[in-house]
Amino acid sequence: MRVGIVGVGGIAASKHLPALSRLPNVELTAFCDIVEARARKGAAEFGDPGASVCTDYRRLVELPDLDVVHVLTPNCHHAAISAAALDAGKHVLCEKPMAVSAEEGRAMIAAARRSGKKLTIGYQNRFRPDVQYLKQFCADGHMGEIYLAHALALRRRGLPAWGVYTDRQQQGGGALIDAGTHAVDLVLWLMDNYAWDSVMAVTSDRLGRRAGLVNPSGRWDHEHFEVEDTAAAMIRFQNGAAVLVETSWLLNTLQGCRPSYILYGTKAGADYLDGLRINGESYGRLYETYPDLHSGIRYAEGRLHDDFLEAEHWIDAIVNDTQPLVRAEEALAVTEIIDGIYESAQTGRAVYANDGNS
């Protein structure tokens, strides 16, 4: 598979390029970035000999010997570049979030259907060993009906002070669309429930607009902070289930966590805060268990990184013409919900799926 990269910034260098370069059936043959030096640096470090470099994505997607495009740009460009690559006959992996609006997400899916090519979204947390284990546990019916859940992505101090993360026009939002989108995706996938009914939400920029806060990645322009640093929401589903969402870059908490979940089912419960923990009732006794997530064959030589597993699965799906683990329609449901959360926070009212967000 000959792969081209559009957007050779931090997420390319830290996630996609190292993972793809480990795959024996992948050639990294094209690099595009509006800053030519970044594209050339990516090509020099990871590219095949003779890899092409450009600053216009339209040149890259039209390359005749390219099979796959990874779209790794600021969020506002996801839809246009993905659609152009699909229409040019390339398979596309687009980084999360799918797009800055559900309308743009639908346009991406329409392009995939027109072209017959595959489209997936970069929700690599699905490949974590705890998530893979719990997904099978849920699918086998051991949780029963999951009727209440928490989607969590909380940082005490973890605002990304680089790039365009605080630019609403380019990113579409802040902590919710950046980190919270992972948590929402995980919970909906584990529940296997995308039929949302309504959402009620609040957002805050109280700490983002303060000067002088401790932040490991550095200072940001607090006077031009355009996005939320914190969001909270309740999502109601058509079957009466509910998901509570909490996400923040800046929060006075000692319970920070990576994108995580708490699930409550009729047969068992599960959470991932300090590791995967499952609880329930068996033979008249309550139990809790901590599965050993690194004892399988694939983990015999140490933990395989989620990014590598994502890249490996994605390329295999293309080679073998199978369904990618992250379906574009599932990512669209997450984008619809994020749209609803932002609208509810702005208007102070509940937003319903049948109002046009679905």
C-alpha positions as CSV (number, residue, x, y, z in Angstrom):
1,M,0.0,0.0,0.0
2,R,1.4,3.4,-1.1
3,V,0.4,6.0,1.5
4,G,0.4,9.8,1.3
5,I,0.3,12.1,4.3
6,V,-1.5,15.4,4.3
7,G,-0.5,17.5,7.4
8,V,3.0,16.5,8.6
9,G,2.7,18.1,12.1
10,G,2.7,16.7,15.6
11,I,0.1,14.0,15.2
12,A,1.8,12.7,12.1
13,A,5.3,12.6,13.7
14,S,4.1,11.1,17.0
15,K,1.4,8.6,15.8
16,H,0.9,7.9,12.2
17,L,4.4,7.9,10.7
18,P,6.1,5.7,13.3
19,A,3.2,3.2,13.1
20,L,3.0,3.1,9.3
21,S,6.7,2.8,9.0
22,R,6.7,-0.4,11.0
23,L,4.3,-2.2,8.6
24,P,6.1,-4.3,6.0
25,N,3.5,-3.8,3.3
26,V,3.4,0.0,3.4
27,E,5.4,2.5,1.4
28,L,5.3,6.2,2.5
29,T,5.5,7.8,-0.9
30,A,4.0,11.4,-0.6
31,F,4.1,14.2,2.0
32,C,2.1,17.4,1.9
33,D,2.1,20.3,4.4
34,I,1.5,24.0,3.9
35,V,4.9,24.5,5.6
36,E,7.2,22.8,3.0
37,A,10.0,22.3,5.5
38,R,7.7,20.0,7.6
39,A,6.8,17.9,4.6
40,R,10.5,17.6,3.6
41,K,11.4,16.6,7.2
42,G,8.7,13.9,7.3
43,A,9.9,12.6,3.9
44,A,13.5,12.5,5.0
45,E,12.8,10.7,8.3
46,F,10.0,8.3,7.2
47,G,9.6,8.4,3.4
48,D,10.7,5.9,0.8
49,P,13.5,7.0,-1.6
50,G,12.1,9.4,-4.1
51,A,9.0,10.3,-2.0
52,S,7.2,13.3,-3.4
53,V,6.8,16.6,-1.4
54,C,4.2,19.3,-2.0
55,T,2.3,22.1,-0.2
56,D,-1.0,21.7,-2.0
57,Y,-3.1,18.6,-1.0
58,R,-4.8,18.7,-4.5
59,R,-1.5,17.7,-6.1
60,L,-1.0,14.8,-3.6
61,V,-4.5,13.3,-4.0
62,E,-4.2,13.2,-7.8
63,L,-0.9,11.2,-7.7
64,P,-1.8,8.1,-9.8
65,D,0.4,5.7,-7.9
66,L,-1.1,6.5,-4.5
67,D,-3.5,4.1,-2.7
68,V,-4.2,5.6,0.7
69,V,-4.3,9.1,2.1
70,H,-4.1,10.0,5.8
71,V,-5.6,13.4,6.6
72,L,-3.9,14.9,9.6
73,T,-4.6,18.6,9.4
74,P,-6.5,21.0,11.6
75,N,-10.1,19.9,12.0
76,C,-11.6,22.6,9.7
77,H,-9.9,21.0,6.7
78,H,-10.8,17.3,7.3
79,A,-13.9,17.2,5.2
80,A,-12.6,19.0,2.1
81,I,-9.4,17.1,1.9
82,S,-11.0,13.7,2.7
83,A,-13.7,14.2,0.0
84,A,-11.1,15.2,-2.5
85,A,-8.9,12.1,-1.8
86,L,-11.9,9.8,-1.9
87,D,-13.2,11.3,-5.2
88,A,-9.6,10.8,-6.6
89,G,-10.0,7.1,-5.8
90,K,-7.9,6.9,-2.6
91,H,-8.9,5.2,0.6
92,V,-8.9,7.7,3.5
93,L,-8.0,7.6,7.2
94,C,-9.0,11.0,8.7
95,E,-7.9,12.0,12.1
96,K,-10.5,12.6,14.8
97,P,-12.8,14.4,15.0
98,M,-14.4,13.4,11.7
99,A,-15.3,17.0,10.9
100,V,-16.2,20.3,12.6
101,S,-19.9,19.7,11.9
102,A,-22.2,16.8,11.1
103,E,-23.0,18.4,7.7
104,E,-19.4,18.1,6.7
105,G,-19.3,14.5,8.1
106,R,-22.2,13.6,5.9
107,A,-20.4,15.0,2.8
108,M,-17.4,12.8,3.6
109,I,-19.6,9.7,3.8
110,A,-21.3,10.7,0.5
111,A,-17.8,10.9,-1.1
112,A,-16.9,7.5,0.2
113,R,-20.1,6.0,-1.3
114,R,-19.5,7.7,-4.6
115,S,-16.0,6.4,-4.9
116,G,-16.5,3.0,-3.4
117,K,-13.3,3.6,-1.3
118,K,-12.9,3.1,2.4
119,L,-13.2,5.9,4.9
120,T,-12.3,5.5,8.6
121,I,-11.6,8.0,11.5
122,G,-8.7,7.9,13.9
123,Y,-10.3,6.8,17.1
124,Q,-7.2,4.7,18.1
125,N,-8.5,4.2,21.7
126,R,-10.7,1.4,20.5
127,F,-7.5,-0.6,20.0
128,R,-6.5,-0.4,23.7
129,P,-6.4,-3.9,25.3
130,D,-8.9,-2.9,28.0
131,V,-11.4,-1.6,25.3
132,Q,-10.9,-4.7,23.1
133,Y,-11.5,-7.0,26.1
134,L,-14.5,-5.1,27.3
135,K,-16.1,-4.9,23.8
136,Q,-16.1,-8.7,23.6
137,F,-17.4,-8.9,27.2
138,C,-20.3,-6.6,26.3
139,A,-20.9,-8.3,22.9
140,D,-21.2,-11.7,24.6
141,G,-24.0,-10.4,26.8
142,H,-22.1,-10.4,30.2
143,M,-23.0,-6.8,30.9
144,G,-26.7,-7.2,30.1
145,E,-28.4,-4.0,29.0
146,I,-26.1,-1.0,29.5
147,Y,-28.5,1.7,30.6
148,L,-26.2,4.3,32.2
149,A,-22.6,5.3,31.5
150,H,-20.0,8.0,32.0
151,A,-17.7,9.2,29.2
152,L,-14.7,10.9,30.8
153,A,-11.6,12.7,29.5
154,L,-10.2,14.9,32.3
155,R,-6.9,16.7,32.7
156,R,-5.9,18.7,35.8
157,R,-3.6,20.8,33.6
158,G,-3.2,19.6,30.0
159,L,-4.2,22.3,27.6
160,P,-2.2,21.9,24.3
161,A,-0.5,25.3,24.1
162,W,0.9,24.7,20.6
163,G,-0.7,24.8,17.2
164,V,-4.3,26.0,16.7
165,Y,-6.0,24.2,19.5
166,T,-7.6,27.3,21.0
167,D,-8.7,28.6,17.6
168,R,-12.5,27.9,17.2
169,Q,-12.6,28.5,13.5
170,Q,-9.8,26.0,12.7
171,Q,-10.7,23.4,15.4
172,G,-14.4,23.7,15.8
173,G,-14.1,23.7,19.6
174,G,-11.9,22.9,22.5
175,A,-11.6,20.1,25.1
176,L,-14.8,18.4,23.9
177,I,-13.9,18.1,20.2
178,D,-10.3,17.3,21.0
179,A,-10.2,14.8,24.0
180,G,-13.9,14.3,24.8
181,T,-14.7,13.0,21.4
182,H,-12.5,9.9,22.2
183,A,-14.5,9.2,25.4
184,V,-17.9,9.6,23.7
185,D,-16.8,7.3,20.8
186,L,-15.6,4.6,23.3
187,V,-18.8,4.6,25.3
188,L,-21.1,4.5,22.3
189,W,-19.1,1.7,20.7
190,L,-19.0,-0.3,23.9
191,M,-22.8,0.2,24.4
192,D,-23.4,-0.4,20.7
193,N,-26.0,2.3,20.8
194,Y,-26.0,5.2,18.4
195,A,-29.7,6.0,18.5
196,W,-29.5,9.2,20.5
197,D,-32.6,11.2,21.3
198,S,-31.5,14.5,23.0
199,V,-28.6,16.2,24.7
200,M,-28.4,18.9,27.4
201,A,-25.0,20.5,28.1
202,V,-22.9,23.3,29.5
203,T,-19.4,24.5,28.7
204,S,-16.9,26.7,30.4
205,D,-13.8,28.8,29.5
206,R,-13.2,30.0,33.1
207,L,-9.7,28.7,33.5
208,G,-8.7,29.0,29.8
209,R,-9.2,32.8,30.1
210,R,-7.0,33.1,33.2
211,A,-3.4,34.1,33.0
212,G,-0.5,32.4,34.7
213,L,-1.9,28.9,35.3
214,V,0.5,26.0,35.5
215,N,0.5,24.0,32.3
216,P,3.1,21.5,31.3
217,S,3.0,22.3,27.6
218,G,3.4,26.0,28.2
219,R,1.5,29.3,28.2
220,W,-1.3,30.1,25.8
221,D,-2.9,33.4,24.7
222,H,-5.6,33.6,27.4
223,E,-6.9,36.9,26.0
224,H,-7.8,35.3,22.7
225,F,-9.0,32.0,24.1
226,E,-11.9,31.1,21.8
227,V,-12.9,27.6,22.9
228,E,-14.2,25.7,25.9
229,D,-11.7,24.3,28.4
230,T,-14.5,22.2,30.0
231,A,-17.7,20.6,28.9
232,A,-20.4,18.5,30.6
233,A,-23.5,17.0,29.1
234,M,-26.2,14.4,29.4
235,I,-27.1,12.3,26.3
236,R,-30.4,10.5,26.3
237,F,-31.0,7.6,24.0
238,Q,-34.1,6.4,22.3
239,N,-34.2,3.3,24.5
240,G,-34.0,5.4,27.7
241,A,-30.3,4.9,28.3
242,A,-28.2,7.9,29.3
243,V,-24.5,8.9,29.0
244,L,-23.0,11.6,31.2
245,V,-20.1,13.3,29.5
246,E,-17.3,15.2,31.4
247,T,-14.3,16.5,29.6
248,S,-11.7,19.1,30.4
249,W,-8.2,20.4,29.6
250,L,-8.0,22.5,32.8
251,L,-9.8,21.3,35.9
252,N,-9.0,21.5,39.6
253,T,-9.3,17.7,40.1
254,L,-7.1,14.9,41.4
255,Q,-9.0,12.4,39.3
256,G,-7.7,13.1,35.9
257,C,-7.9,10.4,33.3
258,R,-7.2,9.5,29.7
259,P,-10.4,8.9,27.6
260,S,-12.2,6.5,29.9
261,Y,-15.6,5.0,30.8
262,I,-17.9,3.8,33.5
263,L,-20.6,1.4,32.3
264,Y,-23.6,0.2,34.3
265,G,-25.4,-2.8,33.0
266,T,-28.2,-5.0,34.3
267,K,-25.8,-7.9,34.7
268,A,-22.5,-6.3,35.5
269,G,-20.6,-3.0,35.7
270,A,-17.2,-1.9,34.4
271,D,-14.9,1.0,34.6
272,Y,-11.5,2.1,33.5
273,L,-9.9,4.6,35.8
274,D,-6.8,2.9,37.2
275,G,-7.1,-0.2,35.0
276,L,-10.1,-2.2,33.8
277,R,-12.3,-3.4,36.6
278,I,-15.5,-5.4,36.3
279,N,-18.0,-6.0,39.0
280,G,-21.2,-8.0,39.4
281,E,-23.0,-10.7,41.2
282,S,-22.4,-14.5,40.9
283,Y,-23.8,-17.4,42.9
284,G,-25.3,-15.1,45.5
285,R,-22.1,-13.1,46.1
286,L,-20.8,-9.8,44.8
287,Y,-17.5,-9.9,42.9
288,E,-15.0,-7.6,41.3
289,T,-12.3,-8.7,38.9
290,Y,-9.2,-7.1,37.2
291,P,-8.5,-8.9,33.9
292,D,-4.8,-9.4,33.0
293,L,-4.7,-7.5,29.7
294,H,-1.2,-8.4,28.7
295,S,-1.3,-12.1,28.9
296,G,-2.4,-12.8,25.3
297,I,-0.2,-14.0,22.5
298,R,0.1,-10.6,20.9
299,Y,1.3,-9.1,24.2
300,A,3.9,-11.9,25.0
301,E,6.8,-9.6,24.1
302,G,5.3,-6.5,25.7
303,R,2.4,-4.2,25.1
304,L,1.8,-3.3,21.4
305,H,1.0,0.3,21.0
306,D,-2.6,1.3,20.1
307,D,-1.3,3.5,17.2
308,F,0.4,0.5,15.6
309,L,-2.6,-1.8,16.0
310,E,-4.8,0.9,14.4
311,A,-2.5,1.3,11.4
312,E,-2.1,-2.5,11.0
313,H,-5.9,-3.1,11.1
314,W,-6.6,-0.2,8.7
315,I,-4.1,-1.4,6.1
316,D,-5.3,-5.0,6.5
317,A,-8.9,-3.9,6.0
318,I,-7.9,-2.4,2.6
319,V,-5.8,-5.3,1.5
320,N,-8.5,-7.9,2.5
321,D,-11.5,-5.7,1.6
322,T,-13.0,-5.9,5.1
323,Q,-14.8,-3.3,7.3
324,P,-12.5,-1.0,9.2
325,L,-13.0,-1.2,13.0
326,V,-14.1,2.5,13.0
327,R,-17.0,2.9,10.6
328,A,-17.6,6.4,9.3
329,E,-21.3,6.2,10.2
330,E,-20.4,5.6,13.8
331,A,-18.0,8.6,13.8
332,L,-20.8,10.7,12.3
333,A,-23.0,9.9,15.3
334,V,-20.3,11.2,17.6
335,T,-20.0,14.4,15.5
336,E,-23.8,14.8,15.6
337,I,-23.7,14.6,19.4
338,I,-20.8,17.0,19.7
339,D,-22.8,19.5,17.5
340,G,-25.8,19.0,19.9
341,I,-23.6,19.6,23.0
342,Y,-22.2,22.9,21.6
343,E,-25.7,24.0,20.5
344,S,-27.2,23.2,23.9
345,A,-24.4,25.0,25.8
346,Q,-24.9,28.1,23.6
347,T,-28.7,28.2,23.8
348,G,-29.3,26.8,27.3
349,R,-31.9,24.3,25.9
350,A,-32.0,20.7,25.1
351,V,-31.2,19.7,21.5
352,Y,-33.0,16.8,19.9
353,A,-31.7,14.5,17.2
354,N,-34.8,15.0,15.1
355,D,-34.2,18.8,15.0
356,G,-31.8,18.2,12.1
357,N,-28.6,17.0,13.9
358,S,-29.2,13.3,12.9
